Amino acid sequence: MNPKVQQVANSNVEIKELPSFKAGDTITVNYKIKEGNKERVQPFQGVVLCKNGKGATATFTVRKISNGIGIERIFPISSPFIEGIIINKVGVVRRSKIYYLRERTGKAARIKEKRR
């Protein structure tokens, strides 16, 4: 992206202070949902597959298994609907994008946890 366009995009969007996470980490994203005139916070817990972009246009993809079906959701980092992010586990992976997890199920889809 052109540096001037990037600068304008970053100046117009407020970027929240979020915890540092990477691919392989298990996180919970508390996402604000509006339904009519009501608002509620829905947690989405899963494994981070990748982080894309930088600055105000950066996104990250989270994958979880719900009733045996894989669900992926892409969240913009600068979204005003993100209430907060909680890091549950720090995973050990050797790649920055772990798309190979999509084909795996059960025990094969496990990620080693970092020792503390």
URNOR-V503671 format. One line per field, one symbol per residue. phi: phi as a letter, one per 40 degrees, with the letter a starting at -180 (. if undefined). Layout:
phi=???
This chain:
phi=.cdcccccccccbcbccbccaacgccbbbcbcbbbgbcbabbcbbacccabbgagcccbabbbbbbfgbcbbbbbccccccccabbccbbcbbbbcbbcccccbbgccccbccccb
